Amino acid sequence: MNKNVVYVDNNATTRVAPEVLDAMMPFLTDFYGNPSSIHTFGGQVHKHIENARAQLAALIGAEPSETIFTSCGTESDNAAILSALENDLRRRRVVATRVEHPAVLSLCKVLQQKGYHVDYVPVNNKGQVCLDALCRMVTDDTAIVSVMWANNETGNVYPVQEIAEIAHQHGALFHTDAVQAVGKVPIDLKKTRIDFLSLSGHKLHAPKGIGALYVRRGLKFNQFLIGGHQEYGLRAGTENVSGIVALGRAAQLAAQHMDEERTRVAALRDYLETGLLKSCPDARVNGNPASRLPNTTNISFEFIEGEAILLRLNEFNVAASSGSACTSGSLEPSHVLRAMGVPQTAMHGSIRFSLCRYNTKEEMDLILEKLPPIVRLLRELSPYGRETAKSHGRP
Ligand code: PLP
């Protein structure tokens, strides 16, 4: 483990938990057989896949047979939406929010190019989905409604159960991208009418390259990857056994520690957020603090660039993020903050801190010590920041 880094970018990816690494290692070393093989050496691996499936299903309140392993959250999102469209050729409309991850939004763009109609549901300035607009958009021609369980940038949690009901009233299916929610908040699919749910191992302390898709029992599912008979014939390709075992163990750990971790991580997040808002003038939280993941805060430091803040934080080995990992790298402001109508002066200066079970109060104290002087300095360097500070009567 890299002990020097203060890692507060857990919505981008997480550290593999030591217990998870222990569980998966034998399947990279001693037990490397193909689970589809007739011989005992390979075949014995199969029961570990089924064990992992049961562990994952328990975390989300599903039946093991409703859970298909995939390669990542993106594959799960794509597979769910495409399956719904292929299974009902008369319905050529999709409804998705403006704040979905590119794993959904980029697919929607491609679907539009192919002649499908996509309705994008707006959000308000806190990032809450406008349910009235959503109700108007879902019609008897809608094949699927896709709304994320929780947003990767703001941490906002959405009323997915309620939205699933709205979709069903029109005979449409409902998919939720729960990549950021699984392992962080309780999920009990038995109590919902959700048809598809996507998740990804690397967001809950399993490695990258393993994901899963929940497909409600009895639902017709069209294969996304076509080939062999793996995963009940629903997802071809030799199983990523070590990844599957890792995801199962990570799910088991999340289920065991969810209650205590949620409280502890939220307290650390609130400590950081309150401290930063107190010590940095013209800072504001983006999102809806009343309904948020316990680990996420997205704060805009007005009149300066988020990237400049990140580079200076990086000098102190603090790893945070501006916007989502997928959008950073370009200086385009985040599509989520744009959809929320965050003012220009705040949009470019947003930083996302996303915590996990391994963060400590000492780490939050380090950020609270280093960040306010960085913000002050960058404002002094920025002509816009200086002018605005003067007009606010500050030096
Ligand atoms: N959906 C959300 C909300 C995400 O945050 C991410 C990753 O950041 C994905 C989907 C994509 O998941 P993966 O990286 O496993 O493809």
Residues whose N, C-alpha, C, O or C-beta is under 5 A from the ligand:
A	BS01	PLP	N11 A12 C72 G73 T74 H101 A103 A150 N152 D177 V179 Q180 S200
